[in-house]
Amino acid sequence: MSGKTVVELDIFSGRPNPTWTLPDAEATAFRERLDALAGTASGQVANNLGYRGFVVRTGDEVVTVQRGLVRRADGGTTTYGTDPNRDLEQWLLDSGKSSLDPDLVTTVEHELGG
C-alpha cells in the first residue's frame, strides 16, 4: 500500500458512506494487522442492507473487512484472509470514532458484539 489510506464505513444505501483518512502511523499499523491475518482459499462478501463492514482503499488496492472475512483486491489479484474475532473490524471502527456520528458507532459496536 502506498499513498493515502482511506477507510469507508459501508453502512448506507442511497447516500454516501462516511469516510476518513488514516494518518501514516495508523496506515502502517493497519498494514501490519492485515499482513498478520491467516489466509483462506476464498470467501463471500455480503451485500445486504445496513452494516456491511469497512472498505479500505490505498492506491490500486481495495480491502473489504466484514464479518470475520477480509478480501484484498489489487489489480487482477484477489486474496482472502480471516479475522475470526473481528479484531481488524473493531480496530477500523476505533480509528474513525472521532469522525463518526455516535449513533453509527453504537450500531456498528452492536453488530460487532460489543
Phi and psi restraints in degrees (range 20) as a CNS / XPLOR table:
assign (resid 1 and name C) (resid 2 and name N)
       (resid 2 and name CA) (resid 2 and name C) 1.0 -135.0 20.0 2
assign (resid 2 and name N) (resid 2 and name CA)
       (resid 2 and name C) (resid 3 and name N) 1.0 150.8 20.0 2
assign (resid 2 and name C) (resid 3 and name N)
       (resid 3 and name CA) (resid 3 and name C) 1.0 93.8 20.0 2
assign (resid 3 and name N) (resid 3 and name CA)
       (resid 3 and name C) (resid 4 and name N) 1.0 -168.0 20.0 2
assign (resid 3 and name C) (resid 4 and name N)
       (resid 4 and name CA) (resid 4 and name C) 1.0 -69.9 20.0 2
assign (resid 4 and name N) (resid 4 and name CA)
       (resid 4 and name C) (resid 5 and name N) 1.0 136.9 20.0 2
assign (resid 4 and name C) (resid 5 and name N)
       (resid 5 and name CA) (resid 5 and name C) 1.0 -107.4 20.0 2
assign (resid 5 and name N) (resid 5 and name CA)
       (resid 5 and name C) (resid 6 and name N) 1.0 112.8 20.0 2
assign (resid 5 and name C) (resid 6 and name N)
       (resid 6 and name CA) (resid 6 and name C) 1.0 -110.8 20.0 2
assign (resid 6 and name N) (resid 6 and name CA)
       (resid 6 and name C) (resid 7 and name N) 1.0 129.5 20.0 2
assign (resid 6 and name C) (resid 7 and name N)
       (resid 7 and name CA) (resid 7 and name C) 1.0 -105.5 20.0 2
assign (resid 7 and name N) (resid 7 and name CA)
       (resid 7 and name C) (resid 8 and name N) 1.0 134.7 20.0 2
assign (resid 7 and name C) (resid 8 and name N)
       (resid 8 and name CA) (resid 8 and name C) 1.0 -119.5 20.0 2
assign (resid 8 and name N) (resid 8 and name CA)
       (resid 8 and name C) (resid 9 and name N) 1.0 127.5 20.0 2
assign (resid 8 and name C) (resid 9 and name N)
       (resid 9 and name CA) (resid 9 and name C) 1.0 -84.3 20.0 2
assign (resid 9 and name N) (resid 9 and name CA)
       (resid 9 and name C) (resid 10 and name N) 1.0 109.7 20.0 2
assign (resid 9 and name C) (resid 10 and name N)
       (resid 10 and name CA) (resid 10 and name C) 1.0 -86.2 20.0 2
assign (resid 10 and name N) (resid 10 and name CA)
       (resid 10 and name C) (resid 11 and name N) 1.0 94.7 20.0 2
assign (resid 10 and name C) (resid 11 and name N)
       (resid 11 and name CA) (resid 11 and name C) 1.0 -138.0 20.0 2
assign (resid 11 and name N) (resid 11 and name CA)
       (resid 11 and name C) (resid 12 and name N) 1.0 -28.1 20.0 2
assign (resid 11 and name C) (resid 12 and name N)
       (resid 12 and name CA) (resid 12 and name C) 1.0 -98.0 20.0 2
assign (resid 12 and name N) (resid 12 and name CA)
       (resid 12 and name C) (resid 13 and name N) 1.0 157.0 20.0 2
assign (resid 12 and name C) (resid 13 and name N)
       (resid 13 and name CA) (resid 13 and name C) 1.0 -127.0 20.0 2
assign (resid 13 and name N) (resid 13 and name CA)
       (resid 13 and name C) (resid 14 and name N) 1.0 126.9 20.0 2
assign (resid 13 and name C) (resid 14 and name N)
       (resid 14 and name CA) (resid 14 and name C) 1.0 90.5 20.0 2
assign (resid 14 and name N) (resid 14 and name CA)
       (resid 14 and name C) (resid 15 and name N) 1.0 -2.1 20.0 2
assign (resid 14 and name C) (resid 15 and name N)
       (resid 15 and name CA) (resid 15 and name C) 1.0 -148.9 20.0 2
assign (resid 15 and name N) (resid 15 and name CA)
       (resid 15 and name C) (resid 16 and name N) 1.0 160.0 20.0 2
assign (resid 15 and name C) (resid 16 and name N)
       (resid 16 and name CA) (resid 16 and name C) 1.0 -62.7 20.0 2
assign (resid 16 and name N) (resid 16 and name CA)
       (resid 16 and name C) (resid 17 and name N) 1.0 139.8 20.0 2
assign (resid 16 and name C) (resid 17 and name N)
       (resid 17 and name CA) (resid 17 and name C) 1.0 -77.1 20.0 2
assign (resid 17 and name N) (resid 17 and name CA)
       (resid 17 and name C) (resid 18 and name N) 1.0 149.9 20.0 2
assign (resid 17 and name C) (resid 18 and name N)
       (resid 18 and name CA) (resid 18 and name C) 1.0 -68.6 20.0 2
assign (resid 18 and name N) (resid 18 and name CA)
       (resid 18 and name C) (resid 19 and name N) 1.0 143.6 20.0 2
assign (resid 18 and name C) (resid 19 and name N)
       (resid 19 and name CA) (resid 19 and name C) 1.0 -134.3 20.0 2
assign (resid 19 and name N) (resid 19 and name CA)
       (resid 19 and name C) (resid 20 and name N) 1.0 157.4 20.0 2
assign (resid 19 and name C) (resid 20 and name N)
       (resid 20 and name CA) (resid 20 and name C) 1.0 -152.5 20.0 2
assign (resid 20 and name N) (resid 20 and name CA)
       (resid 20 and name C) (resid 21 and name N) 1.0 158.4 20.0 2
assign (resid 20 and name C) (resid 21 and name N)
       (resid 21 and name CA) (resid 21 and name C) 1.0 -104.6 20.0 2
assign (resid 21 and name N) (resid 21 and name CA)
       (resid 21 and name C) (resid 22 and name N) 1.0 131.9 20.0 2
assign (resid 21 and name C) (resid 22 and name N)
       (resid 22 and name CA) (resid 22 and name C) 1.0 -78.7 20.0 2
assign (resid 22 and name N) (resid 22 and name CA)
       (resid 22 and name C) (resid 23 and name N) 1.0 131.8 20.0 2
assign (resid 22 and name C) (resid 23 and name N)
       (resid 23 and name CA) (resid 23 and name C) 1.0 -61.4 20.0 2
assign (resid 23 and name N) (resid 23 and name CA)
       (resid 23 and name C) (resid 24 and name N) 1.0 160.9 20.0 2
assign (resid 23 and name C) (resid 24 and name N)
       (resid 24 and name CA) (resid 24 and name C) 1.0 -52.3 20.0 2
assign (resid 24 and name N) (resid 24 and name CA)
       (resid 24 and name C) (resid 25 and name N) 1.0 -44.4 20.0 2
assign (resid 24 and name C) (resid 25 and name N)
       (resid 25 and name CA) (resid 25 and name C) 1.0 -63.9 20.0 2
assign (resid 25 and name N) (resid 25 and name CA)
       (resid 25 and name C) (resid 26 and name N) 1.0 -39.7 20.0 2
assign (resid 25 and name C) (resid 26 and name N)
       (resid 26 and name CA) (resid 26 and name C) 1.0 -72.4 20.0 2
assign (resid 26 and name N) (resid 26 and name CA)
       (resid 26 and name C) (resid 27 and name N) 1.0 -34.1 20.0 2
assign (resid 26 and name C) (resid 27 and name N)
       (resid 27 and name CA) (resid 27 and name C) 1.0 -63.4 20.0 2
assign (resid 27 and name N) (resid 27 and name CA)
       (resid 27 and name C) (resid 28 and name N) 1.0 -39.7 20.0 2
assign (resid 27 and name C) (resid 28 and name N)
       (resid 28 and name CA) (resid 28 and name C) 1.0 -65.4 20.0 2
assign (resid 28 and name N) (resid 28 and name CA)
       (resid 28 and name C) (resid 29 and name N) 1.0 -43.0 20.0 2
assign (resid 28 and name C) (resid 29 and name N)
       (resid 29 and name CA) (resid 29 and name C) 1.0 -63.1 20.0 2
assign (resid 29 and name N) (resid 29 and name CA)
       (resid 29 and name C) (resid 30 and name N) 1.0 -39.0 20.0 2
assign (resid 29 and name C) (resid 30 and name N)
       (resid 30 and name CA) (resid 30 and name C) 1.0 -60.9 20.0 2
assign (resid 30 and name N) (resid 30 and name CA)
       (resid 30 and name C) (resid 31 and name N) 1.0 -46.8 20.0 2
assign (resid 30 and name C) (resid 31 and name N)
       (resid 31 and name CA) (resid 31 and name C) 1.0 -59.6 20.0 2
assign (resid 31 and name N) (resid 31 and name CA)
       (resid 31 and name C) (resid 32 and name N) 1.0 -43.1 20.0 2
assign (resid 31 and name C) (resid 32 and name N)
       (resid 32 and name CA) (resid 32 and name C) 1.0 -63.2 20.0 2
assign (resid 32 and name N) (resid 32 and name CA)
       (resid 32 and name C) (resid 33 and name N) 1.0 -43.4 20.0 2
assign (resid 32 and name C) (resid 33 and name N)
       (resid 33 and name CA) (resid 33 and name C) 1.0 -64.8 20.0 2
assign (resid 33 and name N) (resid 33 and name CA)
       (resid 33 and name C) (resid 34 and name N) 1.0 -41.6 20.0 2
assign (resid 33 and name C) (resid 34 and name N)
       (resid 34 and name CA) (resid 34 and name C) 1.0 -62.9 20.0 2
assign (resid 34 and name N) (resid 34 and name CA)
       (resid 34 and name C) (resid 35 and name N) 1.0 -46.5 20.0 2
assign (resid 34 and name C) (resid 35 and name N)
       (resid 35 and name CA) (resid 35 and name C) 1.0 -67.7 20.0 2
assign (resid 35 and name N) (resid 35 and name CA)
       (resid 35 and name C) (resid 36 and name N) 1.0 -21.7 20.0 2
assign (resid 35 and name C) (resid 36 and name N)
       (resid 36 and name CA) (resid 36 and name C) 1.0 -83.4 20.0 2
assign (resid 36 and name N) (resid 36 and name CA)
       (resid 36 and name C) (resid 37 and name N) 1.0 -9.3 20.0 2
assign (resid 36 and name C) (resid 37 and name N)
       (resid 37 and name CA) (resid 37 and name C) 1.0 -70.9 20.0 2
assign (resid 37 and name N) (resid 37 and name CA)
       (resid 37 and name C) (resid 38 and name N) 1.0 147.0 20.0 2
assign (resid 37 and name C) (resid 38 and name N)
       (resid 38 and name CA) (resid 38 and name C) 1.0 -73.0 20.0 2
assign (resid 38 and name N) (resid 38 and name CA)
       (resid 38 and name C) (resid 39 and name N) 1.0 142.1 20.0 2
assign (resid 38 and name C) (resid 39 and name N)
       (resid 39 and name CA) (resid 39 and name C) 1.0 -81.8 20.0 2
assign (resid 39 and name N) (resid 39 and name CA)
       (resid 39 and name C) (resid 40 and name N) 1.0 160.9 20.0 2
assign (resid 39 and name C) (resid 40 and name N)
       (resid 40 and name CA) (resid 40 and name C) 1.0 -142.6 20.0 2
assign (resid 40 and name N) (resid 40 and name CA)
       (resid 40 and name C) (resid 41 and name N) 1.0 157.3 20.0 2
assign (resid 40 and name C) (resid 41 and name N)
       (resid 41 and name CA) (resid 41 and name C) 1.0 -64.1 20.0 2
assign (resid 41 and name N) (resid 41 and name CA)
       (resid 41 and name C) (resid 42 and name N) 1.0 -42.1 20.0 2
assign (resid 41 and name C) (resid 42 and name N)
       (resid 42 and name CA) (resid 42 and name C) 1.0 -164.0 20.0 2
assign (resid 42 and name N) (resid 42 and name CA)
       (resid 42 and name C) (resid 43 and name N) 1.0 -179.8 20.0 2
assign (resid 42 and name C) (resid 43 and name N)
       (resid 43 and name CA) (resid 43 and name C) 1.0 -169.6 20.0 2
assign (resid 43 and name N) (resid 43 and name CA)
       (resid 43 and name C) (resid 44 and name N) 1.0 169.3 20.0 2
assign (resid 43 and name C) (resid 44 and name N)
       (resid 44 and name CA) (resid 44 and name C) 1.0 -121.0 20.0 2
assign (resid 44 and name N) (resid 44 and name CA)
       (resid 44 and name C) (resid 45 and name N) 1.0 118.5 20.0 2
assign (resid 44 and name C) (resid 45 and name N)
       (resid 45 and name CA) (resid 45 and name C) 1.0 -86.7 20.0 2
assign (resid 45 and name N) (resid 45 and name CA)
       (resid 45 and name C) (resid 46 and name N) 1.0 128.0 20.0 2
assign (resid 45 and name C) (resid 46 and name N)
       (resid 46 and name CA) (resid 46 and name C) 1.0 -73.0 20.0 2
assign (resid 46 and name N) (resid 46 and name CA)
       (resid 46 and name C) (resid 47 and name N) 1.0 151.1 20.0 2
assign (resid 46 and name C) (resid 47 and name N)
       (resid 47 and name CA) (resid 47 and name C) 1.0 -131.4 20.0 2
assign (resid 47 and name N) (resid 47 and name CA)
       (resid 47 and name C) (resid 48 and name N) 1.0 43.1 20.0 2
assign (resid 47 and name C) (resid 48 and name N)
       (resid 48 and name CA) (resid 48 and name C) 1.0 -80.7 20.0 2
assign (resid 48 and name N) (resid 48 and name CA)
       (resid 48 and name C) (resid 49 and name N) 1.0 174.6 20.0 2
assign (resid 48 and name C) (resid 49 and name N)
       (resid 49 and name CA) (resid 49 and name C) 1.0 -78.5 20.0 2
assign (resid 49 and name N) (resid 49 and name CA)
       (resid 49 and name C) (resid 50 and name N) 1.0 154.6 20.0 2
assign (resid 49 and name C) (resid 50 and name N)
       (resid 50 and name CA) (resid 50 and name C) 1.0 85.0 20.0 2
assign (resid 50 and name N) (resid 50 and name CA)
       (resid 50 and name C) (resid 51 and name N) 1.0 -153.9 20.0 2
assign (resid 50 and name C) (resid 51 and name N)
       (resid 51 and name CA) (resid 51 and name C) 1.0 -61.7 20.0 2
assign (resid 51 and name N) (resid 51 and name CA)
       (resid 51 and name C) (resid 52 and name N) 1.0 125.3 20.0 2
assign (resid 51 and name C) (resid 52 and name N)
       (resid 52 and name CA) (resid 52 and name C) 1.0 -126.0 20.0 2
assign (resid 52 and name N) (resid 52 and name CA)
       (resid 52 and name C) (resid 53 and name N) 1.0 15.9 20.0 2
assign (resid 52 and name C) (resid 53 and name N)
       (resid 53 and name CA) (resid 53 and name C) 1.0 97.7 20.0 2
assign (resid 53 and name N) (resid 53 and name CA)
       (resid 53 and name C) (resid 54 and name N) 1.0 -150.8 20.0 2
assign (resid 53 and name C) (resid 54 and name N)
       (resid 54 and name CA) (resid 54 and name C) 1.0 -127.0 20.0 2
assign (resid 54 and name N) (resid 54 and name CA)
       (resid 54 and name C) (resid 55 and name N) 1.0 147.4 20.0 2
assign (resid 54 and name C) (resid 55 and name N)
       (resid 55 and name CA) (resid 55 and name C) 1.0 -121.5 20.0 2
assign (resid 55 and name N) (resid 55 and name CA)
       (resid 55 and name C) (resid 56 and name N) 1.0 124.2 20.0 2
assign (resid 55 and name C) (resid 56 and name N)
       (resid 56 and name CA) (resid 56 and name C) 1.0 -115.9 20.0 2
assign (resid 56 and name N) (resid 56 and name CA)
       (resid 56 and name C) (resid 57 and name N) 1.0 126.1 20.0 2
assign (resid 56 and name C) (resid 57 and name N)
       (resid 57 and name CA) (resid 57 and name C) 1.0 -119.5 20.0 2
assign (resid 57 and name N) (resid 57 and name CA)
       (resid 57 and name C) (resid 58 and name N) 1.0 131.3 20.0 2
assign (resid 57 and name C) (resid 58 and name N)
       (resid 58 and name CA) (resid 58 and name C) 1.0 -144.7 20.0 2
assign (resid 58 and name N) (resid 58 and name CA)
       (resid 58 and name C) (resid 59 and name N) 1.0 119.7 20.0 2
assign (resid 58 and name C) (resid 59 and name N)
       (resid 59 and name CA) (resid 59 and name C) 1.0 56.3 20.0 2
assign (resid 59 and name N) (resid 59 and name CA)
       (resid 59 and name C) (resid 60 and name N) 1.0 -127.6 20.0 2
assign (resid 59 and name C) (resid 60 and name N)
       (resid 60 and name CA) (resid 60 and name C) 1.0 -88.0 20.0 2
assign (resid 60 and name N) (resid 60 and name CA)
       (resid 60 and name C) (resid 61 and name N) 1.0 -7.8 20.0 2
assign (resid 60 and name C) (resid 61 and name N)
       (resid 61 and name CA) (resid 61 and name C) 1.0 -89.7 20.0 2
assign (resid 61 and name N) (resid 61 and name CA)
       (resid 61 and name C) (resid 62 and name N) 1.0 134.2 20.0 2
assign (resid 61 and name C) (resid 62 and name N)
       (resid 62 and name CA) (resid 62 and name C) 1.0 -123.6 20.0 2
assign (resid 62 and name N) (resid 62 and name CA)
       (resid 62 and name C) (resid 63 and name N) 1.0 122.2 20.0 2
assign (resid 62 and name C) (resid 63 and name N)
       (resid 63 and name CA) (resid 63 and name C) 1.0 -113.8 20.0 2
assign (resid 63 and name N) (resid 63 and name CA)
       (resid 63 and name C) (resid 64 and name N) 1.0 124.0 20.0 2
assign (resid 63 and name C) (resid 64 and name N)
       (resid 64 and name CA) (resid 64 and name C) 1.0 -107.8 20.0 2
assign (resid 64 and name N) (resid 64 and name CA)
       (resid 64 and name C) (resid 65 and name N) 1.0 127.4 20.0 2
assign (resid 64 and name C) (resid 65 and name N)
       (resid 65 and name CA) (resid 65 and name C) 1.0 -122.7 20.0 2
assign (resid 65 and name N) (resid 65 and name CA)
       (resid 65 and name C) (resid 66 and name N) 1.0 114.6 20.0 2
assign (resid 65 and name C) (resid 66 and name N)
       (resid 66 and name CA) (resid 66 and name C) 1.0 -158.2 20.0 2
assign (resid 66 and name N) (resid 66 and name CA)
       (resid 66 and name C) (resid 67 and name N) 1.0 135.4 20.0 2
assign (resid 66 and name C) (resid 67 and name N)
       (resid 67 and name CA) (resid 67 and name C) 1.0 48.6 20.0 2
assign (resid 67 and name N) (resid 67 and name CA)
       (resid 67 and name C) (resid 68 and name N) 1.0 41.2 20.0 2
assign (resid 67 and name C) (resid 68 and name N)
       (resid 68 and name CA) (resid 68 and name C) 1.0 84.4 20.0 2
assign (resid 68 and name N) (resid 68 and name CA)
       (resid 68 and name C) (resid 69 and name N) 1.0 2.7 20.0 2
assign (resid 68 and name C) (resid 69 and name N)
       (resid 69 and name CA) (resid 69 and name C) 1.0 -114.9 20.0 2
assign (resid 69 and name N) (resid 69 and name CA)
       (resid 69 and name C) (resid 70 and name N) 1.0 140.8 20.0 2
assign (resid 69 and name C) (resid 70 and name N)
       (resid 70 and name CA) (resid 70 and name C) 1.0 -126.0 20.0 2
assign (resid 70 and name N) (resid 70 and name CA)
       (resid 70 and name C) (resid 71 and name N) 1.0 122.3 20.0 2
assign (resid 70 and name C) (resid 71 and name N)
       (resid 71 and name CA) (resid 71 and name C) 1.0 -111.5 20.0 2
assign (resid 71 and name N) (resid 71 and name CA)
       (resid 71 and name C) (resid 72 and name N) 1.0 127.0 20.0 2
assign (resid 71 and name C) (resid 72 and name N)
       (resid 72 and name CA) (resid 72 and name C) 1.0 -113.3 20.0 2
assign (resid 72 and name N) (resid 72 and name CA)
       (resid 72 and name C) (resid 73 and name N) 1.0 120.0 20.0 2
assign (resid 72 and name C) (resid 73 and name N)
       (resid 73 and name CA) (resid 73 and name C) 1.0 -120.6 20.0 2
assign (resid 73 and name N) (resid 73 and name CA)
       (resid 73 and name C) (resid 74 and name N) 1.0 124.1 20.0 2
assign (resid 73 and name C) (resid 74 and name N)
       (resid 74 and name CA) (resid 74 and name C) 1.0 -137.3 20.0 2
assign (resid 74 and name N) (resid 74 and name CA)
       (resid 74 and name C) (resid 75 and name N) 1.0 103.1 20.0 2
assign (resid 74 and name C) (resid 75 and name N)
       (resid 75 and name CA) (resid 75 and name C) 1.0 66.7 20.0 2
assign (resid 75 and name N) (resid 75 and name CA)
       (resid 75 and name C) (resid 76 and name N) 1.0 -123.1 20.0 2
assign (resid 75 and name C) (resid 76 and name N)
       (resid 76 and name CA) (resid 76 and name C) 1.0 -95.7 20.0 2
assign (resid 76 and name N) (resid 76 and name CA)
       (resid 76 and name C) (resid 77 and name N) 1.0 5.0 20.0 2
assign (resid 76 and name C) (resid 77 and name N)
       (resid 77 and name CA) (resid 77 and name C) 1.0 -106.5 20.0 2
assign (resid 77 and name N) (resid 77 and name CA)
       (resid 77 and name C) (resid 78 and name N) 1.0 130.3 20.0 2
assign (resid 77 and name C) (resid 78 and name N)
       (resid 78 and name CA) (resid 78 and name C) 1.0 -125.7 20.0 2
assign (resid 78 and name N) (resid 78 and name CA)
       (resid 78 and name C) (resid 79 and name N) 1.0 128.8 20.0 2
assign (resid 78 and name C) (resid 79 and name N)
       (resid 79 and name CA) (resid 79 and name C) 1.0 -128.1 20.0 2
assign (resid 79 and name N) (resid 79 and name CA)
       (resid 79 and name C) (resid 80 and name N) 1.0 162.2 20.0 2
assign (resid 79 and name C) (resid 80 and name N)
       (resid 80 and name CA) (resid 80 and name C) 1.0 -128.2 20.0 2
assign (resid 80 and name N) (resid 80 and name CA)
       (resid 80 and name C) (resid 81 and name N) 1.0 148.7 20.0 2
assign (resid 80 and name C) (resid 81 and name N)
       (resid 81 and name CA) (resid 81 and name C) 1.0 -137.2 20.0 2
assign (resid 81 and name N) (resid 81 and name CA)
       (resid 81 and name C) (resid 82 and name N) 1.0 169.3 20.0 2
assign (resid 81 and name C) (resid 82 and name N)
       (resid 82 and name CA) (resid 82 and name C) 1.0 -116.1 20.0 2
assign (resid 82 and name N) (resid 82 and name CA)
       (resid 82 and name C) (resid 83 and name N) 1.0 143.0 20.0 2
assign (resid 82 and name C) (resid 83 and name N)
       (resid 83 and name CA) (resid 83 and name C) 1.0 -130.7 20.0 2
assign (resid 83 and name N) (resid 83 and name CA)
       (resid 83 and name C) (resid 84 and name N) 1.0 67.8 20.0 2
assign (resid 83 and name C) (resid 84 and name N)
       (resid 84 and name CA) (resid 84 and name C) 1.0 -58.3 20.0 2
assign (resid 84 and name N) (resid 84 and name CA)
       (resid 84 and name C) (resid 85 and name N) 1.0 -32.3 20.0 2
assign (resid 84 and name C) (resid 85 and name N)
       (resid 85 and name CA) (resid 85 and name C) 1.0 -94.3 20.0 2
assign (resid 85 and name N) (resid 85 and name CA)
       (resid 85 and name C) (resid 86 and name N) 1.0 2.9 20.0 2
assign (resid 85 and name C) (resid 86 and name N)
       (resid 86 and name CA) (resid 86 and name C) 1.0 60.2 20.0 2
assign (resid 86 and name N) (resid 86 and name CA)
       (resid 86 and name C) (resid 87 and name N) 1.0 30.0 20.0 2
assign (resid 86 and name C) (resid 87 and name N)
       (resid 87 and name CA) (resid 87 and name C) 1.0 -64.5 20.0 2
assign (resid 87 and name N) (resid 87 and name CA)
       (resid 87 and name C) (resid 88 and name N) 1.0 -40.2 20.0 2
assign (resid 87 and name C) (resid 88 and name N)
       (resid 88 and name CA) (resid 88 and name C) 1.0 -66.9 20.0 2
assign (resid 88 and name N) (resid 88 and name CA)
       (resid 88 and name C) (resid 89 and name N) 1.0 -39.9 20.0 2
assign (resid 88 and name C) (resid 89 and name N)
       (resid 89 and name CA) (resid 89 and name C) 1.0 -59.3 20.0 2
assign (resid 89 and name N) (resid 89 and name CA)
       (resid 89 and name C) (resid 90 and name N) 1.0 -46.6 20.0 2
assign (resid 89 and name C) (resid 90 and name N)
       (resid 90 and name CA) (resid 90 and name C) 1.0 -63.7 20.0 2
assign (resid 90 and name N) (resid 90 and name CA)
       (resid 90 and name C) (resid 91 and name N) 1.0 -40.6 20.0 2
assign (resid 90 and name C) (resid 91 and name N)
       (resid 91 and name CA) (resid 91 and name C) 1.0 -61.8 20.0 2
assign (resid 91 and name N) (resid 91 and name CA)
       (resid 91 and name C) (resid 92 and name N) 1.0 -42.8 20.0 2
assign (resid 91 and name C) (resid 92 and name N)
       (resid 92 and name CA) (resid 92 and name C) 1.0 -63.8 20.0 2
assign (resid 92 and name N) (resid 92 and name CA)
       (resid 92 and name C) (resid 93 and name N) 1.0 -42.1 20.0 2
assign (resid 92 and name C) (resid 93 and name N)
       (resid 93 and name CA) (resid 93 and name C) 1.0 -59.8 20.0 2
assign (resid 93 and name N) (resid 93 and name CA)
       (resid 93 and name C) (resid 94 and name N) 1.0 -46.7 20.0 2
assign (resid 93 and name C) (resid 94 and name N)
       (resid 94 and name CA) (resid 94 and name C) 1.0 -59.3 20.0 2
assign (resid 94 and name N) (resid 94 and name CA)
       (resid 94 and name C) (resid 95 and name N) 1.0 -35.8 20.0 2
assign (resid 94 and name C) (resid 95 and name N)
       (resid 95 and name CA) (resid 95 and name C) 1.0 -66.7 20.0 2
assign (resid 95 and name N) (resid 95 and name CA)
       (resid 95 and name C) (resid 96 and name N) 1.0 -22.6 20.0 2
assign (resid 95 and name C) (resid 96 and name N)
       (resid 96 and name CA) (resid 96 and name C) 1.0 -110.3 20.0 2
assign (resid 96 and name N) (resid 96 and name CA)
       (resid 96 and name C) (resid 97 and name N) 1.0 2.1 20.0 2
assign (resid 96 and name C) (resid 97 and name N)
       (resid 97 and name CA) (resid 97 and name C) 1.0 -53.5 20.0 2
assign (resid 97 and name N) (resid 97 and name CA)
       (resid 97 and name C) (resid 98 and name N) 1.0 -38.4 20.0 2
assign (resid 97 and name C) (resid 98 and name N)
       (resid 98 and name CA) (resid 98 and name C) 1.0 -69.2 20.0 2
assign (resid 98 and name N) (resid 98 and name CA)
       (resid 98 and name C) (resid 99 and name N) 1.0 -19.6 20.0 2
assign (resid 98 and name C) (resid 99 and name N)
       (resid 99 and name CA) (resid 99 and name C) 1.0 -109.4 20.0 2
assign (resid 99 and name N) (resid 99 and name CA)
       (resid 99 and name C) (resid 100 and name N) 1.0 3.1 20.0 2
assign (resid 99 and name C) (resid 100 and name N)
       (resid 100 and name CA) (resid 100 and name C) 1.0 -105.3 20.0 2
assign (resid 100 and name N) (resid 100 and name CA)
       (resid 100 and name C) (resid 101 and name N) 1.0 149.9 20.0 2
assign (resid 100 and name C) (resid 101 and name N)
       (resid 101 and name CA) (resid 101 and name C) 1.0 -61.9 20.0 2
assign (resid 101 and name N) (resid 101 and name CA)
       (resid 101 and name C) (resid 102 and name N) 1.0 133.5 20.0 2
assign (resid 101 and name C) (resid 102 and name N)
       (resid 102 and name CA) (resid 102 and name C) 1.0 -56.0 20.0 2
assign (resid 102 and name N) (resid 102 and name CA)
       (resid 102 and name C) (resid 103 and name N) 1.0 -33.2 20.0 2
assign (resid 102 and name C) (resid 103 and name N)
       (resid 103 and name CA) (resid 103 and name C) 1.0 -66.0 20.0 2
assign (resid 103 and name N) (resid 103 and name CA)
       (resid 103 and name C) (resid 104 and name N) 1.0 -36.6 20.0 2
assign (resid 103 and name C) (resid 104 and name N)
       (resid 104 and name CA) (resid 104 and name C) 1.0 -65.6 20.0 2
assign (resid 104 and name N) (resid 104 and name CA)
       (resid 104 and name C) (resid 105 and name N) 1.0 -42.6 20.0 2
assign (resid 104 and name C) (resid 105 and name N)
       (resid 105 and name CA) (resid 105 and name C) 1.0 -58.7 20.0 2
assign (resid 105 and name N) (resid 105 and name CA)
       (resid 105 and name C) (resid 106 and name N) 1.0 -45.1 20.0 2
assign (resid 105 and name C) (resid 106 and name N)
       (resid 106 and name CA) (resid 106 and name C) 1.0 -62.0 20.0 2
assign (resid 106 and name N) (resid 106 and name CA)
       (resid 106 and name C) (resid 107 and name N) 1.0 -42.4 20.0 2
assign (resid 106 and name C) (resid 107 and name N)
       (resid 107 and name CA) (resid 107 and name C) 1.0 -60.4 20.0 2
assign (resid 107 and name N) (resid 107 and name CA)
       (resid 107 and name C) (resid 108 and name N) 1.0 -47.0 20.0 2
assign (resid 107 and name C) (resid 108 and name N)
       (resid 108 and name CA) (resid 108 and name C) 1.0 -69.8 20.0 2
assign (resid 108 and name N) (resid 108 and name CA)
       (resid 108 and name C) (resid 109 and name N) 1.0 -40.4 20.0 2
assign (resid 108 and name C) (resid 109 and name N)
       (resid 109 and name CA) (resid 109 and name C) 1.0 -59.8 20.0 2
assign (resid 109 and name N) (resid 109 and name CA)
       (resid 109 and name C) (resid 110 and name N) 1.0 -39.4 20.0 2
assign (resid 109 and name C) (resid 110 and name N)
       (resid 110 and name CA) (resid 110 and name C) 1.0 -62.6 20.0 2
assign (resid 110 and name N) (resid 110 and name CA)
       (resid 110 and name C) (resid 111 and name N) 1.0 -43.5 20.0 2
assign (resid 110 and name C) (resid 111 and name N)
       (resid 111 and name CA) (resid 111 and name C) 1.0 -61.7 20.0 2
assign (resid 111 and name N) (resid 111 and name CA)
       (resid 111 and name C) (resid 112 and name N) 1.0 -35.5 20.0 2
assign (resid 111 and name C) (resid 112 and name N)
       (resid 112 and name CA) (resid 112 and name C) 1.0 -82.6 20.0 2
assign (resid 112 and name N) (resid 112 and name CA)
       (resid 112 and name C) (resid 113 and name N) 1.0 -2.3 20.0 2
assign (resid 112 and name C) (resid 113 and name N)
       (resid 113 and name CA) (resid 113 and name C) 1.0 90.8 20.0 2
assign (resid 113 and name N) (resid 113 and name CA)
       (resid 113 and name C) (resid 114 and name N) 1.0 12.3 20.0 2
